[in-house]
Amino acid sequence: MSPATLAYRSVGAGRPIVWLHGASGPTWDPVAESLAGEHLSYIPELRGYGDSSRLPPYGPEVSVGDVIALLDRLGLASAVLAGHSSGGIVAYLTAQAHPDRVSALILEEAPPPKPCDLRPSRPDGELPYEWEARQATLDWLRDPDPTIWTRLAEIKAPTLVIAGGPRSHLDQDLIGEMAARIPSASLVTIDAGHLVHTNRPADFVAAVRAFL
């Protein structure tokens, strides 16, 4: 597999957090600014997004390797790993595969590793990402390896699971079951829909700050 170069921004100082996006990395910028006095935030664009390499193959497992390579590049033995939506999938897969590199885990509206047949249409016009990169995650969700669900119980990092409540398109009961499977997880529901950190940023930051 060809290595990818991930573009990233950094904000603040303190304990490092790596924020993994769903559709767009810049949505994390206000969160990073709010935490800048306490945490050094790194906001990468995953493979196929923004200014990062648009280099197949795509998919959550591929992104795990890219995230570990980024931690190595940044000289971080471990970091808090936070992920929204598809970025949350990458985050929990990383915590499973590389437990020593994840000091704490934040999963915001992360789709659980259970079959889920989401088939959104490609938006019109030019996109800030490769549609194939997003499609690879949707393909993964249609048929995830069932052992990933079982291995949620092996995640060692303290974990905050943030659910978006009934306005989200994701199965909230299943998110609750996912949180229950992770030994050191707590579940917080913020009634904001799928885009919690965008729709209710102050409540999201308060939950993250209390957790950390």
C-alpha positions in Angstrom: 0.0 0.0 0.0 1.3 3.4 -0.9 1.8 5.8 2.1 -0.5 8.8 2.3 0.5 12.3 3.4 -2.0 13.8 5.8 -2.4 17.5 5.9 -3.2 18.8 9.4 -3.5 21.9 11.6 -2.5 22.4 15.2 -4.1 24.6 17.8 -3.3 25.4 21.4 -1.0 23.8 23.9 -1.2 21.0 26.5 -2.3 17.4 26.4 -2.5 16.3 22.8 -5.8 15.5 21.1 -6.2 14.2 17.6 -9.6 15.1 16.1 -10.8 12.7 13.3 -13.5 14.1 11.1 -16.5 12.7 9.4 -17.3 14.8 6.3 -15.0 17.7 7.0 -12.0 18.4 9.2 -12.5 22.2 9.6 -15.7 21.6 11.6 -13.4 20.8 14.5 -11.7 24.2 14.5 -14.1 25.9 16.9 -13.8 23.0 19.3 -10.1 23.1 19.2 -10.1 26.9 19.8 -12.4 26.4 22.8 -9.9 23.9 24.3 -6.7 25.7 23.3 -5.8 26.7 26.8 -5.8 23.1 28.0 -5.0 20.9 25.0 -2.9 20.8 21.9 -5.3 19.8 19.1 -4.2 18.3 15.9 -6.8 18.3 13.1 -5.8 16.1 10.2 -7.6 15.5 7.0 -7.9 11.8 6.4 -6.8 10.1 3.2 -8.9 11.3 0.3 -10.1 14.5 2.0 -9.0 18.1 1.8 -5.3 18.6 1.1 -4.3 15.1 2.1 -3.3 12.4 -0.4 -6.1 11.3 -2.6 -4.6 7.9 -2.9 -6.6 4.7 -2.9 -7.2 2.3 -1.3 -9.6 4.0 1.1 -11.5 2.7 4.1 -11.4 2.8 7.9 -8.7 0.1 8.3 -6.4 2.0 5.9 -7.0 5.2 7.8 -5.9 3.5 11.0 -2.4 3.0 9.5 -2.4 6.6 8.4 -3.3 7.9 11.9 -0.5 5.8 13.5 1.9 7.2 10.9 0.8 10.7 11.8 1.3 10.1 15.6 4.8 8.8 14.7 5.5 11.9 12.6 4.3 14.2 15.4 6.5 12.3 18.0 3.5 11.3 20.1 3.8 8.1 22.0 0.1 8.4 22.7 -2.7 10.9 22.4 -6.4 11.4 23.1 -8.2 10.2 20.0 -11.5 11.8 19.1 -13.7 10.9 16.2 -17.0 12.0 14.7 -19.1 9.8 12.5 -16.7 7.9 10.1 -13.8 9.4 12.1 -15.2 7.6 15.1 -14.9 4.3 13.3 -11.3 5.0 12.7 -10.8 6.0 16.3 -12.3 2.8 17.8 -10.4 0.6 15.3 -7.2 2.4 16.3 -7.9 1.9 20.0 -8.4 -1.8 19.3 -5.4 -2.3 17.2 -3.0 0.0 19.0 -4.1 0.3 22.6 -0.8 1.8 23.7 -1.1 4.8 21.4 -4.6 5.9 22.6 -4.6 7.5 26.1 -8.3 8.3 26.0 -11.1 7.9 23.4 -14.0 10.2 22.4 -16.6 8.8 20.0 -19.2 11.3 18.8 -22.0 9.7 16.9 -19.7 6.9 15.7 -21.6 4.2 13.7 -21.3 1.0 15.7 -19.7 -2.0 13.8 -23.0 -3.6 12.9 -24.4 -3.9 9.4 -26.0 -0.6 8.4 -27.2 0.1 4.8 -26.7 3.8 4.3 -26.8 4.9 0.7 -26.6 8.6 0.4 -26.5 10.1 -3.1 -23.3 11.9 -4.3 -23.7 15.6 -3.8 -23.7 17.7 -7.0 -20.6 19.7 -8.0 -17.0 19.6 -6.9 -16.4 18.0 -3.5 -13.7 18.8 -1.0 -13.0 15.0 -0.8 -13.0 12.0 -3.0 -16.5 10.4 -3.2 -14.7 7.0 -3.3 -13.2 7.7 0.1 -16.7 8.2 1.7 -18.1 5.3 -0.3 -15.4 3.0 1.1 -16.7 3.7 4.6 -20.3 3.1 3.6 -19.3 -0.2 2.0 -17.4 -1.1 5.2 -20.5 -0.4 7.3 -22.7 -2.7 5.2 -20.6 -5.7 6.2 -18.2 -5.0 9.1 -16.2 -7.9 10.5 -18.3 -9.2 13.3 -15.3 -9.7 15.6 -14.9 -5.9 15.7 -18.1 -5.7 17.8 -16.8 -8.5 20.1 -13.5 -6.8 20.5 -15.0 -3.5 21.7 -14.6 -5.2 25.1 -10.8 -5.2 24.6 -10.6 -1.3 24.4 -8.5 -0.3 27.4 -8.7 3.5 27.0 -11.2 5.5 29.1 -13.9 6.3 26.6 -16.6 9.0 26.2 -19.4 8.1 23.8 -21.5 11.0 22.8 -24.9 10.3 21.1 -27.0 12.8 19.3 -30.4 11.7 20.5 -33.6 11.1 18.4 -32.8 13.6 15.7 -29.8 11.5 14.6 -30.1 9.0 11.8 -28.0 6.5 13.7 -29.6 3.8 15.9 -29.3 5.4 19.4 -30.0 2.1 21.2 -27.1 0.5 19.3 -24.8 3.3 20.2 -25.8 2.7 23.9 -25.0 -1.0 23.4 -21.6 -0.1 22.0 -20.9 2.1 25.0 -21.9 -0.7 27.3 -19.5 -3.1 25.6 -16.4 -0.8 26.2 -15.3 -1.5 29.8 -14.3 2.1 30.7 -16.9 4.0 28.7 -19.5 6.6 29.7 -22.4 7.6 27.5 -23.6 11.2 27.2 -26.6 12.1 25.0 -26.9 15.6 23.7 -30.1 16.2 21.7 -28.4 17.8 18.7 -28.7 15.2 15.9 -25.7 13.7 14.2 -23.6 16.9 14.2 -23.4 17.4 17.9 -20.2 19.5 18.0 -21.6 21.7 15.2 -25.1 22.1 16.4 -24.4 22.4 20.2 -20.7 23.2 20.5 -20.8 24.6 24.0 -22.5 21.4 25.3 -20.1 19.2 23.4 -17.0 21.0 24.7 -18.4 20.9 28.3 -18.8 17.1 28.0 -15.3 16.7 26.6 -13.8 18.9 29.3 -15.6 17.1 32.1 -14.4 13.7 30.7 -10.8 14.8 30.3 
